[in-house]
């Protein structure tokens, strides 16, 4: 046993010595070997295979998700004649303002929302005209109220009646004209009554004058003529003296006096048959009629002052209704001194910024995709691509901006669930917009494989010969320069439309050496 142990011990030491020698030989490198290892490898070609693939050119943008057409809202309060105090109807954030909504209550009166682009700037009342009246009539028609002649831009009695109905629909009384206007109507009405009475009296006098003498007057005049004739006859024949004795001879009368009396009686009778001069009575009737016309006109004007007007402080014209309340800038009890709220459209939009090179590739109708915050896929459509405006202080014209600066790209998301809208609002998403693509898979090579020929033509260097030559360091591997016609380039690849020598998927093209 002792002899075997010695043998095993000697064998183990020998094995360990052998292993140590091998390790040391591996670690020790001669100077010649070190110099050989430090030499650069033989130069070779860097090649990649021709591929069959779809080439697509995409524009990638970042976009903010928000509601469209955000604006600050102001209420015209100049016609109030006092402090414009907010007394109620303050909307909540996210509230929707539609046609005939009450945006706010100021000094106890409503601010009614109507569709329109032109802001209210004056009180509209009977007799005024202009584009703001035309807008009001169009708005009333839009909410189902007939404003009268819709083709006219004049605020008339029919418009006032329509405004009365508008106030009734929103549950508020129409604006009042005040006590002075009512007193004016009463005074004008009294003037009409007085003028009517004066005209009636003048017409009666004229009628009486035109009617001539009555039958009684004519009979009386006839009797006077006959009596004068009898007196003349008696005077001519003589008449007994009542104081003379019976049987005494008659005494001659005053024939000349009797003749004059008869002439007068006949003249008076003839005058009764002649038409009378009624010029004075006719003038009186004309004057009375004129006074009545003036009184009626004054009454009409007084009544016009009492017809319902639409104060500028009680209407708010907004385009693209409904609108969403994004921010409320006043509170109940506060005095209005500036914007009262910020509103936006009820439609969610994505607004992105693009450089001129990307903007030139985009057009309304282009489709885009994006990832929602919950990692689901969303889609959108480009609605507009517009150059950002540069103000005069910026030193650039809009034309210059279109050449160089940034563009605003607006997109409309496809149908979204309420939950998705909540997730998206206020977020920033990455948009991918395909702008061009090949119709299916095509031959493609990396852009680095293209070189320019002496005539400016595109070409690729195709590897030929023994495929093992490169791995063995041989330099006799052949390449051919093949002219090609290229198509769409995107993602680092270019489409090979045709080539002088056929190319197949898998053929190696040189991209470097």
PEDA-V30137 format. One record per backbone hydrogen bond with DSSP energy under -0.5 kcal/mol. CO is the residue of the C=O (numbers start at 1). NH is the residue of the N-H. E is the energy in kcal/mol with one decimal. If there is no record, write none. Layout:
BEGIN
CO/NH/E
CO/NH/E
END
This chain:
BEGIN
1/5/-2.0
2/6/-1.6
3/7/-1.7
4/8/-2.6
5/9/-2.3
6/10/-2.3
7/11/-2.4
8/12/-2.2
9/13/-2.0
10/14/-1.9
11/15/-2.1
12/16/-2.3
13/17/-2.0
14/18/-2.0
15/19/-2.5
16/20/-2.3
17/21/-1.9
18/22/-2.1
19/23/-2.3
20/24/-2.3
21/25/-2.1
22/26/-1.7
23/27/-1.7
24/28/-2.0
27/29/-0.6
30/34/-2.4
31/35/-2.1
32/36/-2.0
33/37/-2.6
34/38/-1.4
35/39/-0.6
36/39/-0.9
45/47/-0.6
46/511/-2.9
46/512/-1.3
48/509/-2.9
50/506/-2.6
51/53/-0.6
51/444/-2.5
53/442/-2.9
54/56/-0.5
55/438/-2.2
56/58/-0.6
57/435/-3.2
57/436/-1.4
59/61/-0.5
59/433/-2.8
61/431/-3.4
62/353/-0.8
63/429/-2.7
64/66/-0.6
64/351/-2.8
65/426/-2.2
66/349/-3.8
68/345/-4.8
71/343/-2.9
73/340/-3.0
73/341/-1.1
77/80/-1.5
78/81/-0.6
83/85/-1.2
84/336/-3.2
85/87/-0.6
85/107/-3.6
86/333/-3.2
88/105/-2.1
92/95/-2.1
95/325/-2.8
96/98/-0.6
97/322/-0.6
97/323/-2.8
98/101/-2.0
101/103/-0.8
101/113/-2.9
103/91/-0.6
104/111/-1.9
105/87/-2.4
105/88/-1.2
106/109/-2.0
109/106/-2.4
110/112/-0.6
111/103/-2.5
111/104/-0.6
112/316/-3.2
113/100/-3.1
114/318/-2.3
123/125/-0.6
124/310/-3.1
125/128/-2.0
128/155/-3.0
130/133/-0.5
130/134/-1.9
131/135/-2.3
132/136/-2.0
133/137/-2.5
134/138/-2.1
135/139/-2.5
136/140/-2.8
137/141/-2.2
138/142/-2.1
139/143/-1.5
140/145/-3.0
141/144/-1.6
145/147/-0.6
148/150/-1.1
149/152/-1.3
153/130/-1.7
154/156/-0.8
155/127/-3.0
156/160/-2.2
157/161/-2.2
158/162/-2.0
159/163/-2.3
160/164/-2.0
161/165/-1.8
162/166/-2.0
163/167/-2.3
164/168/-2.1
165/169/-2.3
166/170/-1.6
167/171/-0.7
167/172/-2.4
168/171/-0.6
178/182/-1.3
179/183/-2.7
180/184/-2.1
181/185/-1.7
182/186/-2.1
183/187/-2.5
184/188/-2.3
185/189/-2.3
186/190/-2.0
187/191/-1.9
188/192/-1.7
189/193/-2.1
190/194/-2.5
191/195/-2.0
192/196/-2.3
193/197/-2.0
194/198/-2.2
195/199/-2.0
196/200/-2.1
197/201/-2.2
198/202/-2.1
199/203/-2.3
200/204/-1.8
201/205/-2.1
202/206/-2.1
203/207/-2.4
204/208/-2.5
205/209/-2.2
206/210/-2.2
207/211/-1.2
209/212/-0.8
214/218/-2.3
215/219/-2.8
216/220/-2.6
217/221/-2.1
218/222/-2.6
219/223/-2.6
220/224/-1.9
221/225/-2.0
222/226/-2.5
223/227/-2.5
224/228/-2.1
225/229/-2.4
226/230/-2.3
227/231/-2.5
228/232/-2.2
229/233/-2.4
230/234/-2.8
231/235/-2.3
232/236/-2.4
233/237/-2.4
234/238/-2.1
235/253/-1.8
239/251/-2.3
240/242/-0.7
241/244/-2.3
245/248/-1.9
251/239/-2.9
253/255/-1.5
254/258/-2.3
255/259/-2.4
256/260/-2.2
257/261/-2.3
258/262/-2.0
259/263/-2.4
260/264/-2.3
261/265/-2.3
262/266/-2.6
263/267/-2.1
264/268/-2.5
265/269/-2.1
266/270/-2.4
267/271/-2.1
268/272/-1.1
269/273/-0.6
270/273/-1.0
270/274/-0.7
271/274/-0.6
272/213/-0.8
276/278/-0.7
278/282/-2.8
279/283/-2.4
280/284/-1.9
281/285/-1.9
282/286/-2.4
283/287/-2.3
284/288/-2.2
285/289/-2.4
286/290/-2.1
287/291/-2.1
288/292/-1.8
289/293/-2.4
290/294/-2.4
291/295/-2.0
292/296/-2.5
293/297/-2.3
294/298/-2.3
295/299/-2.0
296/300/-2.5
297/301/-2.5
298/302/-2.2
299/303/-2.7
300/304/-2.2
301/305/-1.6
302/306/-0.5
303/306/-1.1
303/307/-0.6
304/307/-1.2
309/311/-0.6
310/124/-2.5
311/314/-1.6
312/315/-0.9
314/112/-2.1
316/114/-2.3
316/318/-0.5
318/116/-1.1
322/346/-1.0
323/97/-3.5
324/326/-0.7
324/344/-2.4
325/94/-3.5
327/329/-0.5
327/342/-2.9
331/334/-2.2
334/86/-3.1
340/329/-2.2
340/330/-0.7
341/73/-3.6
342/326/-2.6
342/327/-1.8
343/71/-3.1
344/324/-3.9
347/68/-2.3
348/413/-0.5
349/66/-2.7
350/352/-0.5
350/411/-2.6
351/64/-2.8
352/409/-2.9
354/407/-3.0
355/359/-2.8
356/360/-1.9
358/361/-1.3
359/362/-1.2
363/366/-2.0
366/382/-3.0
368/380/-2.3
369/432/-2.5
370/372/-0.5
370/378/-3.4
372/375/-2.6
376/372/-3.0
378/370/-2.2
379/414/-2.9
380/368/-2.8
381/412/-2.8
382/365/-3.2
384/410/-2.4
386/408/-3.5
391/394/-1.5
391/396/-0.6
392/395/-1.3
397/401/-2.1
398/402/-2.2
399/403/-1.3
400/404/-2.1
401/405/-0.9
404/356/-0.5
405/356/-0.6
406/388/-2.0
407/354/-2.5
407/409/-0.6
408/386/-2.5
408/410/-0.6
409/352/-3.0
410/383/-3.1
410/384/-1.4
411/350/-2.6
411/413/-0.6
412/381/-2.0
417/421/-2.5
418/422/-2.1
419/423/-2.0
420/424/-2.7
421/425/-2.5
424/427/-2.8
427/65/-2.7
429/63/-2.8
429/431/-0.6
430/371/-0.5
431/61/-2.1
431/433/-0.5
432/369/-2.1
432/434/-0.6
433/59/-2.6
436/57/-3.1
438/440/-1.9
442/53/-2.6
443/496/-2.6
444/51/-2.6
445/494/-2.5
446/449/-1.9
447/450/-1.5
449/461/-0.5
451/459/-1.9
453/456/-1.9
457/453/-3.3
458/484/-2.4
459/451/-2.4
460/462/-0.7
460/482/-3.4
461/510/-2.8
462/480/-2.7
466/469/-1.6
468/472/-1.3
469/473/-0.5
469/474/-1.9
470/473/-0.9
478/464/-3.5
480/462/-3.5
480/482/-0.7
481/483/-0.6
482/460/-2.2
483/500/-2.3
484/458/-0.5
484/486/-0.5
485/497/-2.6
485/498/-1.3
488/495/-2.3
490/493/-1.8
492/447/-2.5
493/490/-2.2
494/445/-1.8
495/487/-2.4
495/497/-0.8
498/485/-2.9
504/507/-2.3
507/50/-2.7
508/463/-2.7
509/48/-2.2
512/46/-3.6
END
